[in-house]
Amino acid sequence: MSDKKKILVIQNIHDAGIKLLKENPNYEFEIIEDVNPEVIKKKITECDGLSIRTAKLPDEIINLGKKLKIISRHGVGYDNIGLNSSKKNNITIAITATANAVAVAEHVMFMLLNISKRKNMYDNAVKKGKFNERNKLPKTIELWKKNVLILGFGRIGKALIKRFLGFEMNVFVYDPFVNSNEVENLGGKKIENLDESIKMMDAISLHMPLTEKTKNIINYDLLKKMKKNCIIINAARGGMINEIDLDKALNEDLIFGAGLDVFEKEPPEINNPLLNNEKVFLSPHTAAFTEECMKRMGMETIQNIIDFFDEKLDKSKTVKL
């Protein structure tokens, strides 16, 4: 009987991550692309550890993993994993804490610049032969000296503040779990009252986990308080912005625009009004999808599993249950 650890790779990852398993004699693995719950139910009973991307892994499925000791998330969010069963069964949840900060921070800048510079409108004007109508086009917005708020100051927030400061923006941070010295040392200013501070912001970027407290944290009441030139970016988790409220606010010109990489339901319903709103810049949950980042994430996902069984997994890469 083999004493190798059996690892289930749910949804394929970068070859560099798979290579770590192939070259380690202590492991055998299986990759499954079919994320049908019935398929996962059958496979999870046999594995000692697993990696997972965006597929759902609810409590009822995790409870079937009688040998399961570690779930390694390909990413930093873990709202697709049943936390109650993980805690009850003493299963460790690991995340790729160090892999995606730069990629996501760059994606936020990409979205912010595209929206503020009206990329689609200006690009289409040239392509459709309307070059001479340039003086009739609505003007763009500069980022210089503008106030930007980072909601959540983890690794991504810390990578982002450097980029905002590079554009000479005034950076503010809202995060109850971070002290003001940590923010100020990196060139920002911590705020305590979100409702009041939101009134002075020209841009807002969300980088918090989705919890009961953060769900719908951006709603119509808050949107009404924002400046008309404000731009909101969400490259964290869907559900923190009320999508119906956002569409309403955009249609009423309460804010300038929004960039969404994530949605409350993914993929979004075809009748989601934001899909037809020209003031929204969208991407399909791909903020971390750079070549470099996918390699880092694939390797860290598997290395977390190996480190766990070698009893040297860094606690900063685990989720507190």
N, C-alpha and C positions, 0 to 999 in steps of 0.2 A: 504493500500500500504506500502510495506516494505521500511524503510529508511536505511537499511543496505547497506554498500558499496559493490558493486559487483567487485570481483577481478578475472581476467582471468589469469590462470597459463599456459602459453604456453611452453610446454615441462616440464615434471615432474622434481621435485627437491627433495632434501632429506626430509625424513619424519619429521625431526625436524623443517623445515621451514613450512611445511603444518600444523603441530601441532599448530603453532602460530596463524594461521587463524582459525583452528577448535575451539580453546579455547577462541577466542575473539568474543563476541556476536555482535560486530559492523560490522562484515563482513560475506559475503557468497562468495563462490568461486567455480570455475569450472576449472578442469585440462583438457587440450586438448593435445594429443600426435600427432595428425595429423596436420602437419604444412603446409598443402596445402593452398596456399593463399586464395582460395575461402572459406575454412573453417574459417580461421582467419577473413576474411571480414565480415562474418555473425555474429561472436561472439563479435567482437570488438565494435560493435554499442551499446552493452548493458552494457559495463563495465566502472567502475570509475577509475580503475587502472589495470595494468597488469605486470606480470613478464615474462621475455623472456631470453632464453639462446642463441643459435646460429641461430635460425630461422630468416628469413628475414622479416623486418618490414619497408617497403619502405613508402615514403611520401603518395602515393595514398591510402594505407591501413590506415595509421594513420589519414588521413583526414576524414575517416568514423567514427572515434571514437568521436562523438559529446559530450559525457560525460567524456571522458578520461582526467585525470588530471596528472597521473604519470605513467612512464614506468620504471620499476626496472630491471636493467640488471644483470643477474647471471654471473658476471665476471667484468672485468675492461675495456675491449674494447667495443666500441659502433658503429663500422662502419657498422653493420647490421641494424641500426636504421636510419630512415629518419630524419635528423636534421632540414631541412627547415620547414617541416610541424609541427615538435615539437615546434620550435620557434614561428611559426605563430599562433599556437593554444595555446600558453602559457602552454605547457606540460613540466613538470619537468622530466629529465632523471637522474636516480640514478644508481650508480655502487657499487659493493661490494668491496669498496676501501681497507678494512682492512683484508680481508679473505684469499687471495691466495698468498701473498708474499713469505712465507716460502716454500710452496709446489713448486712453480715455481722455486725459487732459488735452492732448492734441485734437481729439475729435470735438471736444467742447469749443476750442478755439476755431476750428473749421466751421462749426455751425454758427457761432457768434459772428464771425466775419462774413459768412455767406448771407446771413439775415441782415446785418447792419449795412452791408454794401449792396443789398438788393440784387444778389447774383442772378437769380432767374430772370428778373425783369430786364436788367441791363444786357445780359447775354442774349436774350430773345430779341431785344431791339436791334442788335447788330445782325443777327442771323436772319431776321425777317425783313431786312432792308429798310429799317426805320432809323438808321444812323442819324439822319438830319433832324430827327425829332428829339434829340438828346436833351435839349433845353426844356422840353415839356415833361420829361420824366421826373417823378418825385425824387427829392434829394436823399442822399445816404447819410449815415450817422458815423461820426468818429468815435473811437474807443478812448482816445486820449483824454485824461483827467476825469473820466466818467467813474461813477460809483458802482462797484460790482460786489455782490453778496454771494459767498460760498456757504451753502447749507450743508453742514457736515464736513469735518476737517480731519479725515483719515489720510491714508497715503495718497489718494487721488486729489483730495483738496490741497494737500501740501505740494503736490506736483503742479497743480493748477495755479497756485498763488504766484509762483515764479513766472509763469507765462503772462498772467495779468499784469504783474509789475513790469514786465518787459515792454508792455504797451503803455506804461506810465498811468495805469488805472489806480484808483483808490480802492483798496481791497478791504472788505469787511467779512467777518466770519460769524456764523451762528452755529454753535455746537455746545450744548450744556455739559458735555463730558470732557471738554478741553479747557485748560486754564488760559487766562489772557496773556500771560508771559510767553507761552508757546506760540501764540498767534503773533504777538508783537515782535518776537525775535525773528520771525520770517517776513516782517514788513507789513503785516495787516493789523486790523483793529477788531477786537471781539465785541459783539453786540449781545445784549441780554433780552431786549424786548423786540420780538420779531414783528409784531403788529405795527409798532411805531416806526421802526427802522426801515420797514419795507417801502415807506412813502418816499424815501430819498434815493432809492436804488434805480440805476439805469440798466442793470443786468443782474440776473439771478441764475445760479447754477446749482442743481441739486445733487448731493452726494451722500445721502443717508440710506440706511437699510429701510425696507418697508416693514413697518410695525403698526400696531393699533394706534400709536401716537402720531406716526407720520402719514398714515393713510389720509388722503385728501387734505394734506396740510396746505396745499395751494388750491383755494376754493374761490367762489365768486366774491365773497365778503372781502377776502384778502386782495383779490385782483382789482376790486374797485378802488383800493387805496393806492395802487401803484401809479407811477408816472406814465404818461401816454407814450413815451419813447422807450419804455422798459421792454427788455427781451428776456424770456425765460428759456433755460436749457435744462432738459432732463435726460441725462445719460446714466442714470442710476437704476431705478426700478419704477415700472409703471404702477399706477395706483396712488402715487403721492400727489399727482395733479388730477383734479376732477376734470375729466376730458370734456364733459358737456359744459361745465362752467368756463373752461378755457376757450372753447369754440364761441360761446356767447360773448365773452369779454373781447375776443379778437374782432368779432363782427360789429361790436359796439365801439370799436376803436379805443378801448380802455387801455390797451397796451400795444406796442409796436409789432411784436412777432414772437414766435416760439420755435424752438428746435427740440424734437423728440426722437430719441433713439429707442425708447421703451414705451410700452403701452400697458394699460390695465389688463387687457386680454391680448395674448399674442398667439397667432397673428391677429391684428385688429379686425373687427367685423367690417364687412364691405360697406355697411351703412354708417360707419363711424364718421360723423360730420367733419372731423379733422382731416380726413383723407382728401377732401375737396376744398379745404380752406387754403387759399393762396398765401396766407400769412404764416403758414407753418412749414418748416423745413424738416423733412423726415428721413430717417434711416432705419433699417430693419434689425435693431438690436445688434449692431456691428461695431460699436465704438472701439472694442478691443481687437477688431479683426485686422490688425496689421500682420504682415508676415513675421516680423520679429516677435510681436507679442504672442501670437499663436504658438510659436515655438517655445517661448518662455513658459507659457501657461501649460502646454502639454508636458513639458519636463517637470515643472513644479508639481503638477497634479499627481504624477506617478512617484516623484521623489518623496512627496508627503506620505504616501502609502509605505514606501520602503523605509523611510525614517521612523514611521510609527512602529513597524515590526522590529526595527533595530533599536527601539526605545530611545530615540534621539530626536523626535519630532519637536520642533520649536513651538512652544505654547502660544506664541503670537500668531501662529498660523492655524490655531484651533478655535472653534466656536464655543463660547461659554454657555453651557446648557443649564 
